[in-house]
Amino acid sequence: MARVYNFYAGPATLPLPVLEQIQKDFVDYQGAGLSLVETSHRSKEYDAVHARAMSLIRQLLQVPENYSILFLGGGATMQFGMIPMNLVSQPASGGTASIDMTLSGSWAKKALSDAKKFATVTTIFDGSDGSFTSLPAASSLRSTAGAAYFHITSNETIEGLQWKEFPRVEAPLVADMSSDIMSRPLPIEDFGLIYAGAQKNLGPAGVTVVIIRNDLLDRTPADVPAYLNYRTHAEKESLYNTPPVFSIWALSLVLEWILDQGGLGAVADRNRRKASALYEAIDGSSGYYRCPVDTAVRSDMNVVFRLPDEESEKRFIAGAAEAGMIGLKGHRSVGGVRASIYNAMPEEGVEKLVAYMRDFRS
């Protein structure tokens, strides 16, 4: 079978060795006589996978011991509501609790919308005036007095911009890292909570990773339902209910693959090379291709660009698909072209796209 180069934003391309390992072990998991997705989540077979996945996250991201790692369902979208449910307590003196948020793009906008249902939101930065094409200097941002937390979206998949540095603020820093977690080393201790849906760099959809500083577990109000309570999952090591076994198994294999690549430093270097090659092709096209994003905050994960007109874009995307490169259509809300080049996209795929871009405009 000839595999295409998959530039979809998510669910996204996975490392071929991971898919082949799943294929090999899916029906008969390591000689157990049944599939891992059939066995009990209390079995020794699954227990080893679960523990290994947690250990690899802690190892690759250098997560300190005073942080808990949780495997949850519902995607990052559930976290938009779950975070304020757990971290926002109403002031004892009355009044309304507050949250600081940055509005950097479409996903930040969704998180902000749900947060408003639990507290007053102070928008520290609003990028909508510039159609979400830039970000402020991280060092310029401050949290407001008494804010429960300060929320950012580290990478906006639709608009194609990314925080290269992170704010250092007084309130706990919370980050949606769904689309760039495990793409580079992170200063974990600068964050109170990180969350990420799996379907970009971690594996198939179905599991969400939450990394939370343990002191924040004590904030959860008593009336939060058990499944929506972070402490429930931390105390039960994410085995309070049946976890998404297949997704966590695949996640563990992806993390092993990242380790085999040389870890996050090596992965980040490769991601920068891929992104640089694409941006150089755009900027060197004498204006035929145009990226609207401020150069300093262009995403290494999602490269967005426009052609001279929509008809050219349609022909570009159709021709790329015929050449074995799929998923290049920009999000329906913004149009254009988008190349998502997550960890598992090989450099050869980017090289092929760059060559196609050169041929298409000639």
C-alpha positions in Angstrom: 0.0 0.0 0.0 1.3 3.5 -0.9 0.7 5.8 2.0 -0.1 9.4 1.4 1.4 12.4 3.2 -1.3 13.4 5.7 -1.4 17.1 6.4 -4.7 17.0 8.3 -4.9 19.2 11.4 -6.4 16.4 13.5 -6.9 13.6 13.8 -3.4 13.7 12.4 -0.7 11.5 10.9 0.8 8.9 13.2 4.3 7.4 13.1 4.3 4.4 10.8 6.2 2.2 13.2 3.4 2.8 15.8 0.7 1.8 13.4 2.6 -1.3 12.4 3.1 -2.3 16.0 -0.6 -1.8 16.7 -1.4 -3.9 13.7 0.9 -6.7 14.8 -0.4 -6.8 18.4 -4.0 -5.8 18.0 -5.7 -9.3 17.8 -3.3 -11.2 20.0 -1.6 -8.8 22.4 1.9 -10.1 23.1 0.7 -13.7 23.2 -2.0 -13.1 25.7 -4.6 -14.8 23.5 -6.8 -11.7 23.2 -6.6 -8.0 22.2 -5.6 -5.4 24.7 -8.9 -3.6 24.0 -10.7 -6.7 25.2 -8.9 -7.3 28.5 -9.7 -5.8 31.8 -8.3 -2.4 32.6 -7.3 -4.0 35.9 -5.2 -6.7 34.2 -1.5 -7.0 34.4 -1.2 -6.4 30.6 -3.0 -3.1 30.7 -1.5 -2.0 34.0 1.9 -2.2 32.4 0.8 -0.1 29.4 -0.9 2.5 31.7 2.1 2.8 34.0 4.5 3.0 31.1 2.5 5.8 29.4 2.5 7.9 32.6 6.2 7.2 33.1 7.1 8.3 29.6 5.2 11.6 29.9 7.1 12.3 33.2 10.4 11.4 31.6 10.0 13.2 28.3 8.6 16.4 29.7 10.6 16.2 32.9 7.5 16.5 35.0 8.4 17.1 38.7 7.0 14.8 41.4 4.7 17.5 42.8 2.6 17.3 39.6 0.0 14.6 38.8 -0.6 13.2 35.3 -4.2 12.4 34.4 -5.8 10.5 31.5 -9.3 11.8 30.9 -12.0 11.6 28.3 -13.9 14.3 26.6 -11.1 15.9 24.6 -9.7 19.4 25.4 -13.2 20.7 24.8 -14.3 19.2 28.1 -11.4 20.9 29.9 -12.8 24.3 28.8 -15.4 23.8 31.5 -13.7 21.3 33.8 -10.8 23.7 34.6 -12.9 26.5 36.0 -15.2 24.0 37.8 -12.1 22.8 39.7 -9.9 25.9 40.0 -12.4 28.7 40.6 -13.7 29.2 44.1 -16.1 32.0 45.0 -14.4 34.6 47.2 -15.3 34.1 50.9 -16.0 37.9 51.2 -18.6 37.7 48.4 -18.2 39.2 44.9 -17.3 37.2 41.8 -14.3 35.1 41.1 -12.1 36.1 38.2 -10.1 34.4 35.5 -7.4 35.9 33.2 -7.4 34.7 29.6 -5.7 35.5 26.3 -7.8 35.5 23.2 -5.3 34.3 20.5 -7.6 32.5 18.1 -10.5 30.2 17.6 -9.7 27.6 20.3 -8.9 30.3 22.9 -12.3 31.8 22.0 -14.1 28.5 22.8 -12.2 28.2 26.1 -13.1 31.8 27.0 -16.8 31.2 26.2 -17.1 28.3 28.7 -15.0 30.1 31.4 -17.5 32.9 31.4 -20.1 30.5 32.7 -18.2 30.2 35.9 -16.4 33.5 36.6 -15.7 37.0 35.4 -13.1 36.8 32.6 -10.5 39.5 32.1 -9.2 39.4 28.6 -5.6 40.2 29.0 -4.9 40.1 25.3 -7.4 40.3 22.5 -6.0 39.4 19.1 -9.4 39.5 17.3 -8.7 43.1 16.2 -5.9 41.8 14.1 -7.8 38.7 12.9 -5.5 36.6 15.1 -2.3 37.1 13.3 0.0 38.1 16.2 0.8 37.7 19.9 2.1 40.1 22.5 5.6 39.6 24.1 5.1 37.1 26.9 7.2 39.3 29.2 4.7 42.1 28.8 1.8 40.2 30.3 0.7 40.4 34.0 -2.1 38.6 35.8 -4.8 40.6 37.7 -5.0 40.6 41.4 -6.9 37.6 42.7 -7.3 35.8 39.4 -7.9 32.1 39.8 -5.6 31.3 36.9 -4.2 32.8 33.7 -5.1 30.8 30.5 -3.3 30.6 27.2 -3.6 28.4 24.1 -0.1 27.6 23.2 -0.7 26.9 19.5 -3.7 27.9 17.4 -4.3 25.3 14.7 -6.7 27.3 12.7 -4.8 30.7 12.6 -1.3 29.2 12.6 0.3 31.1 15.4 2.2 29.8 18.5 3.6 31.1 21.7 7.4 30.8 21.5 7.9 31.9 25.1 5.4 31.7 27.9 4.1 34.4 30.3 5.6 34.4 33.9 2.6 35.5 35.9 1.5 35.5 39.5 -1.7 33.4 38.9 -1.3 29.8 38.0 -0.6 29.5 34.3 -2.9 27.2 32.5 -2.3 26.1 28.9 -4.2 24.3 26.2 -1.3 22.5 24.4 -3.4 20.1 22.4 -1.6 20.9 19.1 2.0 21.3 20.2 2.6 19.2 23.3 5.6 16.9 22.9 6.9 19.0 20.0 9.5 20.8 22.1 10.9 20.8 25.7 8.7 22.7 28.2 9.4 24.6 31.4 6.8 22.5 33.3 7.3 24.3 36.6 6.1 27.6 35.1 2.6 26.0 34.7 -0.1 25.2 37.1 -1.9 23.0 34.6 -1.4 21.8 31.1 -4.0 19.9 29.1 -3.9 18.4 25.6 -6.2 16.3 23.5 -4.2 13.4 22.0 -5.1 13.7 18.3 -2.2 15.8 17.1 1.2 14.7 18.6 0.2 12.1 21.1 -1.9 9.5 19.3 -5.4 8.9 18.1 -8.4 10.8 19.6 -10.0 9.4 22.7 -7.7 10.4 25.6 -6.8 13.8 27.0 -3.7 14.4 29.1 -3.8 16.7 32.0 -0.7 17.7 34.0 -1.6 19.5 37.2 0.4 20.9 40.1 -0.8 19.0 43.2 -1.6 22.0 45.3 -4.3 23.0 42.8 -6.1 19.7 43.5 -7.2 21.2 46.8 -9.2 24.0 45.2 -12.0 21.9 43.8 -15.4 22.8 45.4 -17.2 19.9 47.2 -20.2 20.0 44.8 -18.2 19.1 41.7 -19.3 15.6 40.5 -16.8 12.8 40.9 -15.7 12.3 37.3 -15.3 16.1 36.8 -13.1 16.4 39.9 -9.4 16.3 39.2 -8.7 14.9 42.7 -10.8 11.8 41.9 -8.5 10.9 39.0 -5.3 11.8 40.7 -6.1 9.6 43.7 -7.1 6.7 41.5 -4.2 7.1 39.1 -6.7 7.7 36.2 -8.4 4.3 36.9 -11.5 5.7 38.6 -13.5 4.3 35.7 -12.6 2.4 32.6 -10.0 4.5 30.8 -9.8 4.7 27.0 -7.6 1.7 26.7 -6.8 1.8 23.0 -6.0 5.5 23.0 -3.6 5.1 26.0 -2.0 2.1 24.4 -1.4 4.0 21.2 -0.2 7.0 23.2 2.4 4.9 25.0 3.7 3.7 21.6 4.0 7.2 20.3 5.9 8.3 23.4 8.3 5.3 22.9 8.8 6.5 19.3 9.6 10.0 20.5 12.1 8.6 22.9 13.7 6.6 20.0 13.9 9.8 18.0 16.2 11.3 20.6 13.7 12.9 22.9 12.1 16.4 22.7 15.3 18.2 21.9 15.8 16.2 18.7 12.1 16.4 17.8 12.0 20.1 18.2 15.1 20.5 16.0 13.4 18.5 13.2 10.1 20.4 13.6 11.9 23.7 13.2 13.6 22.5 10.1 10.3 21.4 8.6 8.6 24.7 9.4 11.5 26.8 8.2 11.5 25.0 4.8 7.8 25.8 4.3 8.1 29.4 5.5 11.1 29.9 3.2 9.1 28.6 0.3 6.3 31.0 1.1 8.4 34.0 1.7 10.6 33.3 -1.3 7.7 33.1 -3.7 7.7 36.8 -4.6 4.3 37.2 -3.1 2.5 34.3 -4.8 2.2 32.5 -1.5 1.4 34.7 1.5 1.4 33.8 5.2 -0.6 36.4 7.2 1.0 35.6 10.6 3.6 37.8 12.3 7.0 36.2 11.6 7.9 36.0 15.2 4.9 33.8 16.2 4.4 31.6 13.2 3.5 28.1 14.2 5.9 25.2 13.8 2.9 22.8 13.8 0.3 24.5 11.4 1.6 26.5 8.5 -1.2 28.6 6.9 -0.9 30.5 3.7 -2.9 32.0 0.8 -2.6 32.0 -2.9 -3.6 34.9 -5.2 -7.2 33.8 -5.4 -9.6 31.1 -4.2 -9.7 29.3 -7.5 -5.9 28.9 -7.4 -6.2 27.5 -3.9 -8.8 24.9 -5.0 -6.5 23.8 -7.9 -3.5 23.7 -5.6 -5.3 21.5 -3.0 -6.7 19.2 -5.7 -3.4 18.8 -7.4 -1.6 18.1 -4.2 -4.1 15.3 -3.4 -3.5 13.8 -6.8 0.2 13.9 -6.0 -0.3 12.0 -2.6 -0.5 15.0 -0.2 -3.9 15.3 1.5 -5.5 17.5 4.2 -4.2 20.8 2.9 -7.5 22.7 2.8 -7.6 25.5 5.4 -10.2 25.5 8.1 -13.7 26.4 6.7 -13.8 29.5 8.9 -10.7 31.1 7.4 -10.1 29.3 4.0 -6.7 29.2 2.3 -4.2 26.4 2.7 -3.0 24.8 5.9 -0.1 22.3 6.2 -0.1 20.6 9.6 3.3 19.2 10.2 3.2 17.5 13.6 6.0 15.3 14.9 5.0 12.3 12.8 5.2 14.2 9.5 8.5 13.1 8.0 10.8 15.7 6.5 10.4 14.0 3.2 6.7 15.0 3.2 7.6 18.6 3.7 10.2 18.4 1.0 7.7 17.0 -1.4 5.2 19.8 -0.6 7.9 22.5 -1.1 8.8 21.0 -4.5 5.1 21.0 -5.5 4.7 24.6 -4.4 7.6 25.6 -6.6 6.2 23.7 -9.6 2.7 24.9 -9.1 3.6 28.6 -9.3 6.0 28.2 -12.2 
